Amino acid sequence: MTTLAVPGATLTYDVDGRGPVLLLIPGGPADSAVFTPIRPLLAEDHTVVTYDPRGLSRSPLDGTPGDDPIGDHADDVHRLLTVLGPADVLASSGGALTLLEHLRRHPGDVRTAVLHEPPVTRYLPDGALDGPDIPALFRDQGLEAAYAAFMKVVGVDPAPPLDPRAEGNFAYFFGHLMPAVGAYEPDLGALRASPARLVVAVGAQSAHLPVHQAAHGLAAALGVAIETFPGGHGGFATDAPAFAQRLREVLEGC
């Protein structure tokens, strides 16, 4: 475990293995623990870096969150890679938006960017945003109401209990990250001009999810092919061995 002081926060990250650097970016309210199943598998031939994004778990804010959370998270990736060197990156869900913004702001840090089911709003299917306004629920009715509604939207009903760490992460997500995710618009011109190799990925078992269609829309807009990975939206955790092998193939250009 290592810490890095950044403007407005202290990041905590972990480094395992040896070989080319591979950074894993979690999405939404998730922290580095979401990659626990796959991290040791990838560390067999990579220097694997996982971290808790600012405001989550072991990476506390120094004060109040800024007005541009995705931008702040993107700049944090740059600060990490300034220490660690250029890297391949796997970014999940909302973390893929962090990576998209990072590629716009800091071209040159990333060799291959694997964007796993990025929830870019403009490419979501009709009706995908017709559910409850979860950030508003959080503001008006509190964490429990927002959490129950969110879990129902993602297909988990009833919602499992929250532990104290998760409570803090979901509060930060509902209050700051989720509205920013919903409003985020990628800079397609900058992405097409990026020196990084762009890979848009979907889960083999997540075709029913709106993020699957969003990923296809982004890939079409960028003019890149879709790569299919084992499992669903969290295949890196549920299908770790097969997911790790597929990631190796993609990174090698197979």
C-alpha positions in Angstrom: 0.0 0.0 0.0 1.4 3.4 -1.0 -0.1 6.9 -0.7 0.2 9.8 -3.1 -0.7 13.4 -2.0 -2.7 15.1 -4.8 -4.5 18.5 -4.8 -7.5 18.0 -2.6 -7.0 14.4 -1.6 -4.6 11.6 -0.7 -4.7 8.6 -3.1 -3.9 5.1 -1.8 -2.7 2.5 -4.3 -1.3 -1.0 -4.4 1.4 -2.4 -6.8 1.7 -6.2 -7.4 3.7 -8.3 -9.8 6.3 -7.5 -12.4 6.3 -6.7 -16.1 4.6 -3.9 -18.1 2.5 -1.6 -16.0 -1.3 -2.3 -16.1 -3.6 0.2 -14.2 -7.1 -0.9 -13.3 -9.7 1.8 -12.7 -12.9 0.9 -10.9 -16.3 2.4 -11.7 -19.0 4.2 -9.7 -18.8 3.7 -6.0 -16.4 0.8 -6.3 -12.8 0.8 -5.0 -9.8 -1.3 -5.7 -11.3 -4.3 -3.9 -13.5 -5.0 -6.9 -10.4 -6.2 -8.7 -9.3 -8.6 -5.9 -10.2 -11.8 -7.9 -8.3 -10.8 -11.1 -5.3 -8.9 -9.6 -3.1 -11.9 -8.7 -3.8 -13.5 -12.1 -2.7 -10.4 -14.0 0.3 -9.9 -11.7 1.8 -13.1 -13.1 3.1 -11.1 -16.1 2.2 -7.4 -15.4 3.0 -4.8 -12.8 -0.7 -4.4 -11.7 -1.7 -1.1 -10.1 -5.0 -0.8 -8.3 -6.2 2.3 -6.4 -9.1 3.8 -4.5 -10.3 6.9 -6.5 -10.5 10.1 -4.5 -13.4 10.3 -2.1 -13.6 6.5 -1.9 -12.4 4.1 0.9 -8.7 4.7 1.6 -8.4 7.8 -0.6 -10.0 10.6 1.6 -10.7 14.1 0.4 -8.9 16.9 2.1 -12.0 19.1 2.1 -15.2 19.3 0.0 -15.3 17.7 -3.5 -14.5 19.9 -6.4 -17.0 21.0 -9.1 -15.5 18.7 -11.8 -15.2 15.2 -10.2 -14.5 13.3 -13.5 -11.9 15.9 -14.4 -10.3 15.5 -10.9 -10.3 11.7 -11.2 -8.8 12.0 -14.7 -6.0 14.2 -13.4 -5.4 11.8 -10.6 -4.8 9.0 -13.1 -2.2 11.3 -14.7 -0.5 11.9 -11.4 -0.4 8.2 -10.7 1.2 7.5 -14.1 3.7 10.3 -13.6 5.0 8.2 -10.8 4.5 4.7 -12.3 5.3 5.4 -16.0 3.2 4.9 -19.1 0.7 2.0 -18.8 -1.9 -0.1 -20.3 -5.3 0.6 -18.6 -8.4 -1.3 -18.0 -11.3 0.9 -16.9 -14.7 -0.3 -15.8 -18.0 1.4 -16.2 -17.9 4.9 -14.8 -14.1 4.5 -14.5 -14.1 4.3 -18.3 -15.4 7.9 -18.3 -12.4 8.9 -16.1 -10.2 7.2 -18.7 -11.9 9.0 -21.6 -11.3 12.3 -19.9 -7.8 11.4 -19.0 -7.0 10.6 -22.7 -8.3 14.1 -23.7 -6.3 15.9 -21.0 -3.1 13.9 -20.9 -2.3 12.2 -24.2 0.8 10.1 -24.0 0.3 8.4 -20.6 -1.5 5.4 -21.9 -0.5 2.7 -24.4 -3.7 0.7 -24.7 -7.0 1.9 -23.2 -9.5 -0.8 -22.6 -12.9 0.8 -21.9 -15.2 -1.8 -20.5 -18.9 -0.8 -20.9 -18.6 3.0 -20.5 -22.0 4.5 -19.6 -21.8 7.4 -22.1 -25.3 8.9 -21.8 -25.7 10.0 -25.4 -25.5 6.3 -26.5 -27.9 4.8 -24.0 -31.1 3.2 -25.4 -34.4 5.1 -25.4 -36.0 4.9 -21.9 -32.8 4.0 -20.1 -32.9 7.2 -18.1 -36.6 7.1 -17.4 -36.2 5.7 -13.8 -36.0 7.6 -10.6 -33.6 10.6 -10.2 -31.3 8.9 -7.8 -29.1 11.9 -6.9 -32.3 13.8 -6.1 -33.5 10.9 -4.0 -30.2 11.1 -2.1 -30.6 14.8 -1.5 -34.2 14.6 -0.5 -34.6 11.2 1.2 -31.1 10.1 2.1 -28.7 7.3 1.4 -31.0 4.3 2.1 -33.7 5.5 -0.4 -31.1 6.3 -3.1 -29.2 3.0 -2.5 -32.4 0.9 -2.7 -33.5 2.6 -5.9 -30.0 2.3 -7.5 -29.7 -1.4 -6.7 -33.2 -2.0 -8.2 -32.2 -0.2 -11.4 -29.1 -2.5 -11.7 -31.2 -5.6 -11.1 -30.6 -6.3 -7.4 -33.8 -6.2 -5.3 -33.8 -6.3 -2.3 -30.5 -4.5 -1.9 -27.9 -6.1 0.3 -26.9 -4.3 3.6 -24.3 -1.6 3.4 -21.2 -1.8 5.5 -19.7 1.5 6.8 -17.1 1.7 4.1 -19.7 1.2 1.4 -22.0 3.8 3.0 -19.3 6.5 2.5 -18.6 5.4 -1.0 -22.2 5.4 -2.1 -22.8 8.8 -0.5 -19.9 10.2 -2.5 -21.1 8.5 -5.6 -24.8 9.7 -5.3 -23.8 13.2 -4.2 -21.0 13.9 -6.6 -20.0 11.3 -9.1 -23.3 10.0 -10.4 -24.6 13.4 -11.6 -21.2 14.0 -13.3 -21.4 10.6 -15.0 -24.8 11.4 -16.3 -23.7 14.7 -17.8 -20.4 13.6 -19.3 -19.8 14.1 -23.0 -16.6 12.6 -24.5 -14.5 14.7 -26.9 -14.6 12.4 -29.9 -12.1 14.4 -31.9 -9.5 14.3 -29.2 -10.1 10.6 -28.7 -9.7 9.8 -32.4 -6.4 11.8 -32.4 -5.2 10.1 -29.2 -1.9 8.2 -29.5 -3.4 5.5 -27.3 -4.8 2.4 -28.9 -8.5 2.5 -28.0 -10.4 -0.7 -27.2 -14.2 -0.6 -26.4 -15.3 -3.8 -24.6 -18.5 -5.4 -23.6 -19.4 -8.4 -21.5 -20.7 -11.5 -23.2 -23.5 -11.8 -20.6 -24.6 -8.1 -20.4 -26.4 -7.6 -23.7 -29.5 -6.8 -21.7 -27.9 -3.9 -20.0 -28.1 -0.3 -21.3 -24.3 0.1 -20.9 -23.8 -2.7 -23.5 -25.6 -0.6 -26.1 -23.8 2.6 -24.9 -20.5 0.8 -25.5 -21.5 -0.1 -29.1 -22.5 3.5 -29.7 -19.2 4.8 -28.5 -17.2 2.2 -30.5 -19.2 3.2 -33.7 -18.5 6.9 -33.1 -14.8 6.3 -32.6 -14.6 3.9 -35.6 -13.2 1.0 -33.5 -14.3 -2.6 -33.2 -16.1 -4.0 -30.2 -14.2 -6.6 -28.2 -16.2 -9.1 -26.2 -15.0 -10.3 -22.7 -16.2 -13.1 -20.6 -18.9 -12.5 -18.0 -21.2 -9.5 -17.5 -20.6 -5.9 -16.4 -18.3 -7.1 -13.6 -16.8 -10.0 -15.5 -13.3 -9.2 -14.1 -14.6 -10.3 -10.7 -17.1 -13.1 -11.6 -15.1 -14.7 -14.4 -11.6 -13.7 -13.5 -9.5 -16.4 -15.1 -11.2 -16.2 -18.5 -11.4 -12.4 -18.3 -7.6 -12.2 -17.5 -6.8 -14.4 -20.5 -9.0 -12.3 -22.8 -7.4 -9.1 -21.5 -4.0 -10.5 -22.3 -5.1 -11.3 -25.9 -6.5 -7.8 -26.4 -3.4 -6.1 -25.0 -1.3 -8.2 -27.4 -3.5 -7.2 -30.3 -4.9 -10.7 -30.9 
